[in-house]
Each structure stands twice: as C-alpha cells, then as structure tokens.
Amino acid sequence: MHKTGIIVCLLLMSLAAIAWHVPFASASVSLKSTLSTGYYRDAEQDSHVPAYLYWNFNHVAKNGIETFLNVGLNNAVMEDLWRIYVYEAMLSFPIWQGFEDAPYRTSRLQVGRQLFYEGFELSLLDGLQLPFYWSQTGGMTLAAGSANSVYVSEPNWESQVYGGTVHENFAGALWKAGYFFNYRENQDSRNLVEASVLKIWNQFFLHPMVFLRGQMNLPSLSLYQSMAEIQLVPLEDVTVNVSAEGNLPNQLLPENQEFIYRMFATSRQNTYRLSTAWAPGRSFHTEASLRYILFDSQKGDENANHYDLSIDTIVSDLNLGGQVGHIRSYGGEVSYGGVKILKSLSHKTKLRLEGSMAWVDKINQIQGWAYHGRSGMDFRLASRFILSALAEVERNHLFDMDARAILYVSHFYF
C-alpha cells in the first residue's frame, strides 16, 4: 500500500473507538433475499438454466454499530462458472448522532467494501470513509482505500484513492470542494481537485435551479471534467432541464475494469441533454428527452443521439405505461417502442403484460425487426414473501421464435 494510504487509514481507524460511547435505543435487523431462475437458448441453440441469488443484510446494534452485507451468487452461464459478487460488506461506527432537525446527518466511520461517489467517479471502495457533519448544512467526507469494480471479489491495491471533500451552505447556495490523490500502479498518479455549487431561486419566475461542477488534474489548471445544468419550472407541474457534460471513462478504476466506452473513444465524451416532464397529478407522468453526444474515435469525429418519449398513468386498478424512442450511435441505429400493463387482481395477486418491438440496423450488417413479449403473475404468498412467475417470447435475427420461463422469489424481514 502507498505510504500516504497507510497514514490516512490509521488516522481514520483510530476514530472508531469513539463510536462505542454513542448511546442508541435498540437493535434492529432487516433481511432481503431474492432468487431468480429460468430457461433460455443461446445463439447456438444450446439450453441454459441460469440461477441468480441476491442477499441483503442489515443489522443495527444497540450501540449504533451497523453491519451491511449485499452479495450475489450466480452461475454466469456465458462462462459456465459459479461466481460470488460482493456489492457491499461494511461496518459503520457512529461518532455523532446528528441534529434534532436533521437526524439523518449522522457522523460515522465506514469500514469495508462500500459505494464511493465523489466528483465524477462512481466505484466500489475497499477501505474507509468518514462522513462528519458539524451543522445541519455543513460537513466533510474523508476517504482512503482501493477503488474496484464488483467483478473484483478480492481486495487489490492497483488503484488507490485518498482525500476528502468539504461542503457548506453559504449565501443561499450549497458549495462543495475537495481533493483526491489517485495512485495507480505502474501509471502516473493523479491529483484531482473538484468543486461544485448548487443554487435555487424559488422567489423568481421559473424558479431557476443552477448546478455547476468541475474537476482539474493538477498541475494543469484546465477543466479535466465538467458539468452544467439548469432546471426551470414554467408551470406548477412542468419542469425543463438543460445540461452539458464533459466526461472521461472512470478515472479511478484500473484500465482493465473501465466500461466499454474506452474501446472506442480517444477523447472525453461531451453530452448535451434537453428534457421536459409533465406530472399534473400522482396518476399521470410523461417525459420527453433528447441527448446529443460528441467524441473522437480512431476513425475520426463521432456523434450519437437519443430521443425518448415515455408515458405512465394509473386508470382505476390499471397501471399503464408506454415508451418510444430512437438511438443512433457508433454501433448503428435502433428505433423502438413498447407498452406495459400492471393490473391488481386482488390484494395478493397482480397481472403483468409487456410488449415491445424495435427496428435494428447495425454496422455489422445486422438489420431487421425484433419483437419481445412478457406476461406473468405476482403472488404475495405472505406479508414478507413474494413469488413472480413469468413467460417470455422473443423473435430477432438469432431466433425465429424463442421462449423463456422465469421465476422470482423474494423474502423480506424487517
């Protein structure tokens, strides 16, 4: 481990002892397990029976120490190999209970595998995080550890992250700034400095909201990544969002764990988005969005766009939804549309019906229509036990007709 990391880790771990002196009322346990399985055929017409088990466990002791465990087990049918995926395995030690009018702002020390989201990067962190709040609006978060993806089941230290952020409400706006040192094995290290501001003017016409965020990699003073968003409310039930964003692949993860964008792009991706939503009541919601994306590839300048329109409504005991859209990107074009229906037959059973179709035109000469249909039932066998049985049919360039069976079993305990 990098020497800086050892020092930071020791400092954060020393704070855990404070947690044992924070009084809490009682202990609680929550548990959720989900099993899904089914049957399908692949492109070579071979049959498969995949199985997926997800287990979520949360325990709060009387002294306030929390245990979080979120794991998955499946037989990874494409690899014909059983694997365990650890999404979260963490202990949380309380340091300060929070404030009377903001009880959720609890200062604590988090140790283990956990979600890390600061600035523009999102990953799993095997290490420590310390959120500490000194007021209802101000606080800081310190972090130290190794950034990984869910596909890494054992901790490794190829990409290490150390640093923190500070936030405070000042002059009617929420300000945030931070620094993270990213050490990557056999590569150049990064000194990532970031800042953001969020401001809402509810007293003005259109109730404008502005959010700005930027990141630099020192010693360069140019923007490494950036984002600007404006939200307007022209009517009580209508919102309009406009945003521009410049992103690079996840800069914290080792290169072999970055997403597919790295395979095609040689520059940062610039995304421009316009969306509007209308929600006149709880029973109706519609949204239209447009995204335009620019980036460079080995072939030259590239661009992509995505148009989408969705509608969801509730009529009596029917939940109805529909969606249409078009995507054009590096890999080709897709025009799609679909509908879904959810109907309550009783307080213990629900009926599901879904259907969609798409026209596909890809750069590898694959062209044609694709169809998909799904129907099934949800059964609440007990207050904390749910079973869903579904059947799917599909037609595309690989199958004249393919049928699948799916079974979901979920159990809750609170």
C-alpha positions in Angstrom: 0.0 0.0 0.0 1.2 3.5 -0.7 2.7 5.2 2.4 0.2 8.0 2.3 -2.6 5.5 2.4 -1.2 3.8 5.5 -1.1 7.0 7.4 -4.6 8.1 6.4 -6.1 4.6 7.2 -4.6 4.6 10.6 -5.9 8.1 11.4 -9.4 7.1 10.3 -9.5 3.8 12.1 -8.4 5.5 15.4 -11.7 7.3 15.4 -13.7 4.1 15.6 -13.2 3.9 19.3 -15.4 6.9 19.8 -18.4 5.0 18.3 -18.6 2.8 21.4 -19.6 5.7 23.6 -22.6 6.9 21.5 -25.9 5.7 23.0 -28.7 4.2 20.8 -32.1 2.9 21.8 -32.5 -0.6 20.4 -31.2 -3.1 17.9 -32.9 -3.9 14.6 -32.4 -6.4 11.7 -33.5 -6.3 8.1 -33.0 -9.0 5.5 -34.0 -9.4 1.9 -33.2 -12.5 -0.3 -34.1 -12.8 -4.0 -33.8 -16.0 -6.1 -34.5 -15.9 -9.9 -34.1 -18.8 -12.4 -35.4 -19.7 -15.8 -34.7 -21.3 -19.1 -33.4 -20.0 -22.4 -31.4 -20.9 -25.5 -28.4 -19.1 -26.8 -27.4 -18.2 -30.4 -26.1 -21.8 -30.9 -29.4 -23.2 -29.7 -27.8 -24.6 -26.5 -30.1 -24.7 -23.5 -29.3 -22.9 -20.2 -30.8 -22.7 -16.8 -29.4 -19.6 -15.1 -29.7 -19.1 -11.4 -29.2 -15.8 -9.5 -29.3 -15.4 -5.7 -29.1 -11.9 -4.1 -28.9 -11.5 -0.3 -29.1 -8.2 1.6 -28.5 -8.0 5.3 -28.5 -5.0 7.6 -28.1 -5.1 11.4 -28.1 -2.2 13.8 -26.7 -3.0 17.3 -27.9 -1.2 20.5 -24.7 0.8 20.5 -25.4 2.0 17.0 -22.9 0.0 15.1 -24.4 -1.1 11.7 -23.5 -4.1 9.6 -24.2 -4.1 5.9 -23.8 -7.1 3.6 -25.0 -7.2 0.0 -23.8 -10.2 -2.1 -24.9 -12.1 -5.2 -24.3 -15.6 -6.4 -24.9 -16.8 -10.0 -23.7 -19.4 -12.4 -22.5 -16.9 -15.0 -23.9 -19.1 -17.8 -21.8 -17.4 -20.6 -18.7 -18.5 -18.7 -20.2 -21.7 -17.3 -18.8 -20.8 -13.9 -20.3 -20.1 -10.5 -19.2 -16.7 -9.0 -19.9 -14.7 -5.9 -20.2 -10.9 -6.3 -19.7 -8.7 -3.2 -21.5 -5.4 -3.7 -21.2 -4.3 -0.1 -19.6 -5.6 3.0 -19.3 -2.8 5.6 -19.3 -1.9 9.3 -20.5 1.6 10.2 -19.4 3.0 13.6 -21.4 6.0 14.8 -19.4 9.0 16.1 -22.1 11.7 16.4 -25.9 11.2 16.4 -26.7 14.2 14.3 -29.1 17.1 14.9 -32.6 17.3 16.1 -33.9 18.8 12.8 -31.6 16.7 10.7 -31.2 13.3 12.4 -30.1 11.6 9.1 -26.9 13.6 9.2 -25.1 11.1 11.4 -21.3 11.3 11.6 -19.8 7.8 11.3 -16.8 5.8 10.3 -17.5 3.2 7.5 -15.0 0.3 7.1 -15.1 -2.3 4.3 -16.4 -2.5 0.8 -18.8 0.3 0.1 -20.1 2.7 -2.6 -17.8 5.6 -3.4 -19.3 8.6 -5.3 -17.4 11.8 -5.3 -17.0 14.2 -8.2 -17.4 12.4 -11.5 -16.4 8.9 -10.5 -18.5 6.0 -9.2 -16.9 2.8 -8.0 -16.7 0.4 -5.1 -14.2 1.4 -2.4 -12.4 -1.3 -0.3 -11.3 0.9 2.6 -12.6 3.6 4.9 -14.9 6.6 4.6 -15.7 9.1 7.3 -18.7 11.4 6.8 -18.6 14.1 9.5 -21.2 16.8 10.0 -20.7 19.9 12.1 -24.0 21.6 11.3 -27.4 20.9 9.6 -25.8 22.2 6.3 -22.1 21.7 6.6 -19.7 18.8 6.9 -16.9 16.8 5.3 -16.1 13.3 4.0 -12.7 11.7 4.2 -11.9 8.5 2.2 -9.0 6.1 1.9 -8.7 2.8 0.1 -8.7 0.9 -3.1 -11.1 1.6 -6.0 -12.6 -1.6 -7.5 -15.5 -2.9 -9.5 -17.9 -5.6 -8.5 -16.0 -8.1 -10.7 -13.1 -8.0 -8.2 -14.0 -10.3 -5.4 -10.7 -10.0 -3.5 -9.2 -6.6 -2.5 -6.3 -5.4 -4.6 -4.4 -2.1 -4.5 -3.8 -1.4 -8.2 -5.8 1.9 -7.9 -5.7 3.7 -4.6 -7.7 6.8 -3.5 -7.0 9.2 -0.7 -8.6 12.6 0.1 -11.8 14.2 1.0 -14.5 16.9 0.4 -16.0 19.8 2.4 -19.5 21.2 1.9 -21.4 24.1 3.4 -24.4 26.2 2.7 -23.4 29.8 2.1 -25.2 32.8 0.6 -28.2 30.6 -0.2 -26.2 28.1 -2.2 -24.6 24.7 -1.4 -20.9 24.8 -2.0 -18.6 21.8 -2.2 -14.9 21.4 -2.8 -12.4 18.5 -2.5 -9.1 16.9 -3.3 -8.3 13.3 -4.1 -4.9 11.7 -4.7 -5.3 8.7 -7.1 -2.3 6.4 -7.1 -2.4 3.8 -9.9 0.2 1.0 -10.1 2.6 1.3 -13.0 0.9 4.5 -14.2 1.0 8.2 -13.5 -0.7 9.4 -10.3 -3.5 12.0 -10.4 -4.1 15.0 -8.2 -7.9 15.5 -8.7 -9.3 18.8 -7.4 -13.1 19.3 -7.7 -15.7 22.0 -6.8 -19.4 22.4 -7.3 -22.2 24.8 -6.4 -26.0 24.4 -6.3 -28.3 27.4 -6.2 -32.1 27.6 -6.4 -34.1 30.9 -6.8 -37.6 29.9 -5.7 -38.6 33.6 -5.3 -38.1 34.3 -9.1 -40.1 33.5 -12.1 -39.5 30.0 -13.5 -37.8 29.0 -10.1 -34.4 28.5 -11.8 -32.0 26.0 -10.4 -28.3 26.0 -11.5 -25.8 23.3 -10.8 -22.1 23.6 -11.8 -19.4 21.1 -11.2 -15.8 20.9 -12.4 -12.7 18.8 -11.9 -9.0 19.5 -12.6 -5.9 17.3 -12.6 -3.1 19.3 -11.1 -0.8 20.9 -12.0 -3.0 21.6 -15.1 -5.5 24.4 -14.5 -7.8 23.4 -17.3 -11.1 21.6 -16.7 -10.5 17.8 -16.7 -14.2 17.1 -16.5 -17.2 19.4 -16.2 -20.9 19.7 -15.9 -23.5 22.5 -16.1 -27.3 22.0 -15.5 -30.2 24.4 -15.5 -33.7 23.5 -14.4 -36.8 25.7 -15.0 -40.4 25.3 -13.8 -42.5 27.3 -16.3 -45.7 25.8 -14.8 -46.5 24.2 -11.5 -46.5 20.7 -12.9 -43.9 21.2 -15.8 -40.1 21.1 -15.5 -37.5 21.7 -18.1 -33.9 20.6 -17.8 -30.9 21.6 -19.9 -27.4 20.2 -19.3 -24.0 19.9 -20.8 -21.4 17.5 -19.5 -17.8 16.5 -20.4 -16.8 13.1 -19.1 -13.9 10.7 -19.3 -14.1 7.0 -18.5 -14.0 6.2 -14.8 -10.6 7.7 -13.8 -10.3 5.7 -10.5 -10.7 2.2 -11.8 -7.8 0.2 -13.3 -7.9 0.3 -17.1 -9.0 -3.3 -17.4 -12.1 -2.5 -15.4 -13.3 0.5 -17.3 -16.6 0.4 -19.3 -16.9 -0.3 -23.0 -16.6 3.4 -23.9 -12.8 3.0 -23.6 -12.8 0.6 -26.5 -14.0 3.2 -29.0 -13.3 6.7 -27.7 -9.9 8.5 -27.8 -11.2 11.7 -26.2 -13.6 12.8 -23.5 -17.3 12.5 -24.2 -19.3 15.7 -24.5 -23.1 15.2 -23.8 -25.8 17.7 -24.3 -29.3 16.9 -22.9 -32.7 18.6 -23.1 -35.7 17.1 -21.3 -39.1 18.2 -20.2 -41.6 16.4 -17.8 -45.3 17.0 -17.1 -46.8 15.5 -14.0 -50.3 17.0 -13.3 -51.0 14.5 -10.6 -49.9 11.3 -9.0 -51.7 9.2 -11.6 -50.0 10.7 -14.7 -46.4 11.4 -15.8 -44.9 12.0 -19.2 -41.4 12.9 -20.1 -39.5 13.7 -23.4 -35.8 13.8 -23.7 -33.0 14.4 -26.2 -29.3 13.6 -25.9 -26.6 14.6 -28.3 -23.1 13.1 -27.8 -19.8 14.0 -29.3 -16.4 12.2 -29.0 -13.4 11.2 -31.1 -12.6 7.6 -32.1 -9.7 6.0 -34.1 -11.8 6.7 -37.2 -12.3 10.4 -36.5 -15.1 12.6 -35.1 -18.1 10.7 -33.9 -21.5 11.7 -32.7 -24.6 10.0 -31.4 -28.1 11.0 -30.4 -31.0 9.5 -28.4 -34.7 10.6 -28.5 -37.1 9.2 -26.0 -40.8 9.7 -25.0 -42.4 7.9 -22.1 -45.9 8.0 -20.5 -47.1 6.4 -17.3 -50.7 6.6 -16.0 -53.0 4.9 -13.5 -56.6 4.3 -14.5 -58.7 2.7 -11.8 -56.8 -0.5 -10.9 -54.6 -0.5 -14.1 -51.1 0.8 -14.2 -50.3 1.6 -17.9 -47.0 2.7 -19.5 -45.6 3.3 -22.9 -42.3 4.3 -24.5 -41.0 5.2 -28.0 -37.5 6.3 -29.0 -34.6 6.3 -31.4 -30.9 5.7 -30.8 -28.1 6.4 -33.4 -24.6 5.7 -32.3 -21.2 4.3 -33.2 -22.7 0.8 -33.5 -25.7 1.6 -35.7 -29.3 2.7 -35.2 -32.3 1.4 -33.2 -35.9 2.6 -33.3 -38.1 1.1 -30.5 -41.5 1.2 -28.9 -43.2 -0.7 -26.1 -46.1 -0.9 -23.7 -46.7 -2.4 -20.2 -49.8 -3.2 -18.2 -49.9 -4.0 -14.5 -53.4 -4.9 -13.1 -54.2 -5.8 -9.5 -56.5 -8.9 -9.4 -56.6 -8.9 -5.6 -54.6 -7.6 -2.7 -52.3 -10.7 -3.1 -52.0 -11.1 -6.9 -51.0 -8.9 -9.8 -51.0 -9.5 -13.6 -48.2 -8.2 -15.8 -48.2 -7.8 -19.5 -45.4 -6.3 -21.6 -44.7 -6.0 -25.3 -42.0 -4.2 -27.4 -40.6 -4.1 -30.9 -37.6 -2.5 -32.5 -36.0 -1.9 -35.9 -32.3 -2.6 -35.7 -29.7 -1.5 -38.2 -26.1 -2.2 -37.0 -22.7 -1.6 -38.5 -22.0 -5.4 -38.7 -24.7 -5.7 -41.3 -27.4 -7.0 -38.9 -30.7 -5.5 -39.9 -34.3 -6.3 -39.2 -37.2 -6.3 -36.7 -37.0 -7.6 -33.2 -40.0 -8.4 -31.0 -40.4 -9.2 -27.3 -43.4 -10.1 -25.1 -43.7 -11.0 -21.5 -46.6 -12.0 -19.3 -46.8 -13.3 -15.7 -48.3 -13.1 -12.3 -47.0 -11.7 -8.9 -48.2 -13.6 -5.8 -47.8 -12.3 -2.3 -47.9 -15.6 -0.5 -47.3 -13.9 2.9 -46.7 -10.4 4.1 -43.0 -10.8 3.5 -42.9 -13.4 0.8 -43.4 -12.6 -2.9 -43.3 -15.0 -5.9 -43.3 -13.9 -9.6 -43.8 -16.4 -12.4 -43.2 -15.0 -16.0 -43.0 -16.3 -19.5 -41.2 -14.5 -22.4 -41.2 -14.9 -26.1 -38.7 -13.2 -28.5 -38.1 -13.0 -32.2 -35.0 -11.4 -33.7 -32.1 -12.1 -36.1 -30.9 -15.0 -33.9 -34.3 -16.7 -33.3 -37.4 -17.3 -35.4 -39.1 -17.8 -32.0 -37.6 -18.2 -28.6 -39.4 -18.9 -25.3 -38.2 -18.4 -21.8 -39.5 -19.1 -18.3 -38.6 -17.0 -15.3 -39.2 -17.4 -11.6 -38.5 -14.8 -9.0 -38.8 -15.5 -5.2 -38.3 -12.6 -2.7 -38.3 -12.7 1.0 -38.2 -9.7 3.3 -37.7 -9.5 7.0 -37.8 -6.2 9.0 
